[in-house]
Amino acid sequence: MVLLTHIEYSVIIKRMNNLLPDYPIRDITISVENIEIQLTIIEEPDQFLDKLSREDSDSSLYLPYWVYLWGSAIGLAQHIARLDNSLSGKKVLDIGCGFGLTGIVASQLGANVVFTDFEHDALLFAKYNAQQNGVESATFIQMDWNATCFQSIFDVILASDVIYEEQNWKPIIELLQKLLTKNGVAIFSEPNRNNAGGFFRSLRENGFIFEKTTCNILVDQKTTAINIYTIKRE
Ligand SMILES: C[S@@+](CC[C@H](N)C(=O)[O-])C[C@H]1O[C@@H](n2cnc3c(N)ncnc32)[C@H](O)[C@@H]1O
């Protein structure tokens, strides 16, 4: 069980030292195991879902889901915090990092983390949040799953709530094939969405195996089950 406390709930509209883009923000504290993370997130993100949505060139509707902190990020953060020392010294890639929670916990556990998202503003929040939690050596890269930009490969790939749209499955699986070391591990979390099974079937067809566990998180006095998948090459 994870405890989410809002120690500060003041709605502040400001640019913090010009490091953050201009959104109404609030500060929260998230406790996973014995790690406390300070996070600055967007206050009342619903309004931005409309404002920042757009129709892409192929007429599909794009929704900026990065404006929310998803329960899957808390679930994945909790899961990796329980992995003892297994992330220490590892090269970790966080894909679709949003506000950066899971990458920050991985950094606290001694990993060298590369935070990625294709949304520039999400990366600014992730960077700000990493800094306010004392993360000293991390990298922040704007990257689309459809156009990976790394020469290097990673021991661990973290992904919370990124498989919700079927169009992303193929690029994400190709990304795993390209960027995970031979004996590497990818850890995905998702909140039991209806279509998740399709992604994991496809993953298996493409040479990966996985184990599934479930963890419970407590947010605003509501318990939610988050699925955690530990993925390896066959
Ligand atoms: C549902 S949010 C999850 C955010 C964060 N991981 C969490 O759990 O709070 C999905 C994230 O993936 C990012 N994303 C969506 N499509 C992407 C793509 N094609 N390439 C890279 N990032 C993408 C979004 O900007 C967003 O931050």
The ligand as a Gaussian input file, in Angstrom:
#p B3LYP/6-31G(d) Opt

LIG

0 1
 C       -0.850000       8.311000     -19.798000
 S        0.566000       9.335000     -19.812000
 C        1.571000       8.572000     -18.580000
 C        2.556000       9.549000     -18.001000
 C        3.390000       8.992000     -16.853000
 N        4.204000       7.871000     -17.286000
 C        2.486000       8.582000     -15.711000
 O        2.204000       7.379000     -15.579000
 O        2.032000       9.471000     -14.950000
 C        1.409000       8.866000     -21.316000
 C        2.729000       9.587000     -21.507000
 O        3.336000       9.142000     -22.709000
 C        3.715000      10.254000     -23.494000
 N        3.575000       9.854000     -24.913000
 C        2.432000       9.578000     -25.581000
 N        2.694000       9.216000     -26.836000
 C        4.054000       9.257000     -26.979000
 C        4.954000       8.977000     -28.043000
 N        4.502000       8.605000     -29.259000
 N        6.270000       9.103000     -27.824000
 C        6.744000       9.484000     -26.600000
 N        5.946000       9.778000     -25.546000
 C        4.621000       9.667000     -25.736000
 C        2.759000      11.362000     -23.103000
 O        3.268000      12.650000     -23.381000
 C        2.584000      11.093000     -21.628000
 O        3.559000      11.716000     -20.845000

